[in-house]
Amino acid sequence: MRRRHSFHLDRSGHSVTVNVRSGWITETELLVDGKEMAFHRVHGHGVYPLTLAAQLAEEPPRPIAVRLERTGDPERPLRCALELGGAVHPMAERTEH
């Protein structure tokens, strides 16, 4: 059975979303302002921690990273955080898809 997780945060005038679809194959996508900026696919239930990197479309472009980790909690098995400008911002998991 596939599981889906979606995390979102609005920061510095940009929308950052991380979608995870896990099962026999786990796919993780990073969207910035609705555009896919990074994608990761692996066979199995995912390898964590996982970090995906991208840039904010600004002048000059600003690097960002999102980090996914396992929590050990069966209700909320993943945690996601945005790293921007040296600060770490937890990303809330969306309950509806």
C-alpha positions as CSV (number, residue, x, y, z in Angstrom):
1,M,0.0,0.0,0.0
2,R,1.3,3.4,-0.9
3,R,1.5,6.2,1.7
4,R,1.5,9.8,0.9
5,H,2.9,12.7,2.9
6,S,2.9,16.4,2.0
7,F,4.7,19.2,3.8
8,H,4.3,22.9,3.2
9,L,5.7,26.3,4.3
10,D,5.4,29.8,3.0
11,R,8.7,31.7,3.7
12,S,10.3,34.9,2.3
13,G,7.5,35.3,-0.2
14,H,7.9,31.8,-1.6
15,S,5.9,28.6,-1.4
16,V,7.8,25.4,-0.6
17,T,6.1,22.0,-0.8
18,V,7.6,18.5,-0.3
19,N,5.5,15.5,-1.5
20,V,6.5,11.9,-0.6
21,R,4.8,8.8,-2.1
22,S,6.1,5.6,-0.6
23,G,5.6,1.9,-1.3
24,W,7.6,-0.4,-3.5
25,I,9.1,2.7,-4.9
26,T,9.5,6.0,-2.9
27,E,9.3,9.2,-4.8
28,T,10.0,12.6,-3.2
29,E,9.5,15.9,-5.0
30,L,10.4,19.4,-3.9
31,L,8.3,22.2,-5.4
32,V,9.2,25.9,-5.1
33,D,6.4,28.3,-6.1
34,G,4.7,25.3,-7.7
35,K,7.6,24.3,-9.9
36,E,9.5,21.0,-9.4
37,M,13.0,21.9,-8.4
38,A,14.3,18.5,-7.1
39,F,13.1,14.8,-7.4
40,H,14.4,11.7,-5.7
41,R,13.3,8.1,-6.5
42,V,14.4,4.9,-4.7
43,H,13.2,1.3,-4.5
44,G,11.7,0.5,-1.1
45,H,10.4,2.7,1.7
46,G,13.0,5.4,1.4
47,V,16.4,6.2,2.8
48,Y,16.4,8.8,5.6
49,P,17.7,11.3,6.4
50,L,17.2,12.7,2.9
51,T,18.2,16.2,1.8
52,L,17.0,17.8,-1.4
53,A,18.5,21.1,-2.6
54,A,17.2,23.9,-4.8
55,Q,17.4,27.7,-5.3
56,L,14.8,30.5,-4.8
57,A,14.3,32.4,-8.0
58,E,15.7,35.7,-6.8
59,E,18.5,37.9,-7.9
60,P,20.9,36.6,-6.8
61,P,19.4,33.1,-6.4
62,R,19.3,31.9,-2.8
63,P,20.0,28.2,-2.0
64,I,17.6,26.2,0.1
65,A,17.5,22.6,1.3
66,V,14.8,20.5,2.7
67,R,15.6,17.6,5.1
68,L,13.4,14.6,5.7
69,E,13.9,12.3,8.7
70,R,12.1,9.4,10.3
71,T,10.4,10.2,13.6
72,G,9.6,6.7,14.9
73,D,6.0,7.8,15.5
74,P,3.5,5.6,13.5
75,E,1.0,8.5,13.3
76,R,3.6,10.9,11.8
77,P,6.5,8.8,10.5
78,L,8.3,11.7,8.8
79,R,9.5,15.1,9.8
80,C,10.5,17.8,7.3
81,A,12.4,21.1,7.7
82,L,13.5,23.9,5.4
83,E,17.0,25.2,5.7
84,L,17.2,28.8,4.4
85,G,19.8,31.5,5.2
86,G,21.4,29.4,8.0
87,A,18.1,29.0,9.8
88,V,16.0,25.8,10.1
89,H,12.2,26.1,9.7
90,P,10.0,23.1,10.5
91,M,7.5,22.3,7.7
92,A,3.9,21.4,8.7
93,E,2.5,18.2,7.3
94,R,-0.7,18.7,5.4
95,T,-3.5,16.4,6.5
96,E,-5.5,16.6,3.2
97,H,-4.0,15.9,-0.3
